[in-house]
Each structure stands twice: as C-alpha cells, then as structure tokens.
Amino acid sequence: MNNGAKNTYKPRVTDKILGFKLRSSGAVVIEGAKWCGKTTSAKRAAKSYLNALSNIFAVESIKAWSPNLRSRTAIRSTDTHYYVDPSIAASSLKATPDGLIGDLNTFGFIFETLCIRDLRVYAYVNGGEVYHYRDKNDLECDAVVTGNDGKYGLIEIKLGQDDNTIGSAVISLNKLADKIDTTKMRAPTFKAVLTANGVAAYRRPEDGVYVVPIGCLKD
C-alpha cells in the first residue's frame, strides 16, 4: 500500500501480521512487541502502516486518559487505533451476518468499533472527548467520555447482555472508580455499560450503573 506516500511496502512477515490484526480486530492497541514484533524494523513497520491508514482517514486514534489516582499506578499511554467505521473491518474480512454470529469474538471487536464511533460523534457535538484507560494491572475502561466542564463518565462496551457479562463490566467500572482520588478530581458523573440490543436504557438499583443499548444513545 503506497498511496502516494514515501513508504514502500514489501511482503514481509511483520507487515502481514500487523495487517491481519488491523483487519480482523477492528480495534487495535499497538504496544511494542505485543503487536508488532520485537525488532525495531517491525515497530517501524507498524508505525508507518498506521500512518498510511490515518492519511487516508481509515483509522483514528484515541488517547489514553490519565486521572488522579489514590495510589501510584503506571498508566499505559499508548493510543488505541480504531477504524473510522466498522464496515471497513467487516468488508476487509468479507464478513457476513451469519459468519459474524458464528464468530462472536470478531463480532465483539467490530461492535466495539461501532460504539466508539457513535460515542465520539455524540461527544464531539456536545464539546466532549473520548479517551481510553488501561494500567499496568490490565484494568481497562473501553471509553472515558469527558466534557469541557470537568465532568466525565466511565463506559464499558459489551456485546453480550447476560447477567454475568453485565456484572463483570460493572465490577471493572467500580474498580476504576474506586481508584480515583476524589480529593483531587471529581468522581465520575456516571458509569455505564453499552450493549447491543434493547429498547430502553435503565439504571441498576443496586449500584446506579446504567445499562444502555447502542440504539438509545441518540436519545
């Protein structure tokens, strides 16, 4: 893929591996050897590949969120790279509805891309930003939506909607919320689990976490 850029791509193993991950995952974190290989050339290939995709507006990056925490925790500062539209991932995989139903892992990645796209659209219209969080203990938050008034919300994205799936997402959200030093910054305005199906959002009475179907964001 040259596309008028200075880089010339050769059929190297590193390029093929990275290209596969970008195509199949939809949402990709580039974290050194974990994704790109151990060599400098592999990491350089990863960077140039992402730059090329960014130049044709195929991917956008989401920066890491850095809150004030109660105790010292190393926060991963690597950007997360998402396709601007999940249809790019689906098209590159030649995915069909039946195929995705039979491969829920890949479907989950594509659904996450869809959710991030919609969150960014609605956040930007209201003057907000979308970030992601991950620390050295692998505690993650799929999306942190911030406003220009200092308010923010923590969001986990889950394709499944069974009690165990929602429950595990709530546990993760609460773990992160408990780490935040509320003497130095506000507590989260809301915590939410963004899901696939449903006709209405609701608030769990036991912990106040919202469960919101993706189609309800427009409301």
C-alpha positions in Angstrom: 0.0 0.0 0.0 1.8 3.1 -1.2 -1.0 5.5 -1.9 1.3 8.3 -2.9 3.3 8.1 0.4 7.0 7.9 0.6 6.9 4.4 2.2 7.3 1.3 0.0 5.8 -1.8 1.5 7.3 -5.2 0.8 5.7 -8.6 1.5 7.4 -9.0 4.9 6.1 -11.2 7.6 5.7 -8.3 10.0 3.6 -6.3 7.6 1.3 -9.3 7.0 0.9 -10.0 10.7 0.1 -6.4 11.5 -2.2 -6.1 8.6 -4.1 -9.2 9.7 -4.5 -7.8 13.2 -5.8 -4.5 11.9 -8.2 -6.2 9.6 -9.5 -8.8 12.0 -9.6 -6.9 15.2 -11.2 -3.6 14.2 -9.8 -2.1 17.4 -6.1 -2.4 17.9 -3.6 -1.4 20.5 0.0 -1.0 19.3 2.1 -1.9 22.3 5.6 -2.7 21.2 6.4 -6.4 20.9 3.0 -7.5 21.8 1.5 -6.4 18.5 4.5 -5.6 16.2 7.3 -8.0 17.0 10.4 -7.5 18.9 12.6 -5.8 16.3 13.0 -2.1 15.6 12.0 -2.7 11.9 8.8 -4.4 13.0 7.8 -1.4 15.2 8.8 1.0 12.4 6.6 -1.0 10.0 3.7 -0.8 12.5 4.0 3.0 12.8 4.3 3.5 9.0 1.3 1.2 8.4 -0.9 3.2 10.9 0.3 6.5 9.5 -0.7 5.4 6.0 -4.1 4.3 7.2 -4.5 7.6 9.1 -3.6 9.6 5.9 -6.4 8.0 4.0 -8.8 8.6 7.0 -9.3 4.9 7.6 -8.3 4.9 11.3 -8.4 7.4 14.1 -6.6 7.2 17.4 -8.0 7.6 20.9 -5.6 8.9 23.5 -5.1 7.4 27.0 -6.9 9.0 29.9 -4.7 10.0 32.9 -6.8 10.5 36.1 -5.6 11.4 39.6 -5.4 8.0 41.4 -5.2 7.2 45.1 -2.0 5.2 44.7 0.7 5.1 42.2 -0.2 3.0 39.2 1.6 3.0 35.8 -1.0 4.0 33.2 -0.4 2.8 29.7 0.0 5.9 27.5 -0.3 4.1 24.1 -3.1 5.3 21.8 -5.8 2.9 20.7 -6.4 2.9 17.0 -9.9 2.3 15.6 -11.3 2.1 12.1 -13.4 5.2 11.5 -16.3 2.9 10.5 -16.8 -0.8 11.5 -17.8 -1.5 7.9 -14.1 -1.3 6.9 -13.3 -4.2 9.1 -16.3 -6.2 8.0 -15.6 -5.5 4.4 -11.9 -6.5 4.6 -12.9 -9.7 6.3 -15.7 -10.4 3.7 -17.8 -10.9 6.8 -21.5 -11.9 6.5 -24.2 -11.7 9.2 -24.1 -15.5 9.6 -20.4 -15.5 9.7 -20.2 -12.9 12.5 -22.9 -14.7 14.5 -20.6 -17.8 14.3 -17.6 -15.8 15.4 -18.6 -13.7 18.4 -15.0 -12.7 19.2 -14.6 -10.9 15.9 -18.2 -9.6 16.1 -17.3 -8.1 19.5 -14.4 -6.2 18.1 -16.5 -4.8 15.3 -19.3 -3.9 17.8 -16.7 -2.1 19.9 -15.6 0.0 16.9 -19.3 0.8 16.2 -19.8 2.0 19.8 -16.6 4.1 19.8 -17.6 5.8 16.6 -21.0 6.7 17.9 -19.7 7.9 21.3 -17.2 10.1 19.5 -19.9 11.6 17.3 -22.2 12.4 20.2 -19.4 13.6 22.5 -17.9 16.0 19.9 -21.3 17.5 19.2 -21.5 18.4 22.9 -18.0 19.6 23.2 -16.6 16.4 24.7 -13.8 14.0 24.1 -13.5 10.2 24.2 -10.4 8.5 25.8 -9.5 5.0 26.9 -7.9 3.7 30.1 -5.5 0.8 30.9 -3.0 0.4 33.6 -0.1 -1.9 34.4 -2.5 -4.3 36.2 -4.6 -4.6 33.0 -7.5 -2.8 34.5 -9.3 -1.3 31.5 -12.1 1.1 30.6 -13.2 1.0 27.0 -14.3 4.6 26.9 -14.0 7.6 29.1 -16.2 10.5 27.9 -15.2 13.9 29.2 -16.9 17.2 29.0 -15.5 20.7 28.9 -16.8 21.3 32.4 -14.6 18.7 34.1 -17.4 16.1 34.2 -16.7 12.6 32.9 -18.3 9.2 32.6 -16.8 5.6 32.5 -18.1 3.2 29.9 -17.6 -0.5 29.3 -18.7 -2.0 25.9 -20.2 -5.5 25.9 -21.8 -7.3 23.0 -23.5 -9.8 25.4 -26.2 -8.8 27.8 -26.5 -11.8 30.2 -26.2 -11.1 33.9 -22.6 -12.4 34.1 -21.4 -10.2 31.3 -23.0 -7.1 32.7 -21.9 -8.0 36.2 -18.2 -8.3 35.2 -18.4 -5.0 33.4 -19.8 -3.3 36.5 -17.1 -4.8 38.6 -14.4 -3.4 36.3 -16.1 0.1 36.3 -16.3 0.1 40.1 -12.6 -0.9 40.4 -11.5 2.0 38.3 -13.9 4.5 40.1 -12.6 3.3 43.5 -9.0 4.1 42.4 -9.8 7.7 41.5 -8.7 10.3 44.1 -11.8 12.3 44.5 -9.9 14.9 46.7 -8.1 16.0 43.6 -10.7 15.5 40.9 -14.4 14.8 40.6 -16.0 11.4 41.0 -17.4 10.0 37.7 -20.7 11.7 36.8 -22.0 8.3 35.6 -20.9 4.7 34.9 -22.5 2.8 32.1 -22.3 -0.5 30.2 -23.0 0.0 26.5 -24.7 -3.1 25.0 -26.1 -4.3 21.7 -29.8 -4.9 22.0 -32.7 -3.5 23.9 -35.4 -0.8 23.5 -34.6 1.2 26.6 -31.8 2.2 28.9 -32.1 1.5 32.6 -30.3 2.2 35.9 -29.4 -0.7 38.1 -30.9 -0.1 41.5 -28.1 -1.9 43.4 -25.2 0.2 42.2 -26.5 3.0 40.0 -24.7 1.8 36.9 -26.6 2.5 33.6 -27.1 -0.2 31.0 -27.6 1.4 27.7 -28.4 -0.3 24.3 -26.3 1.3 21.5 -29.5 2.4 19.7 -30.5 4.6 22.7 -27.5 6.9 22.5 -29.4 9.2 20.1 -31.9 9.9 22.9 
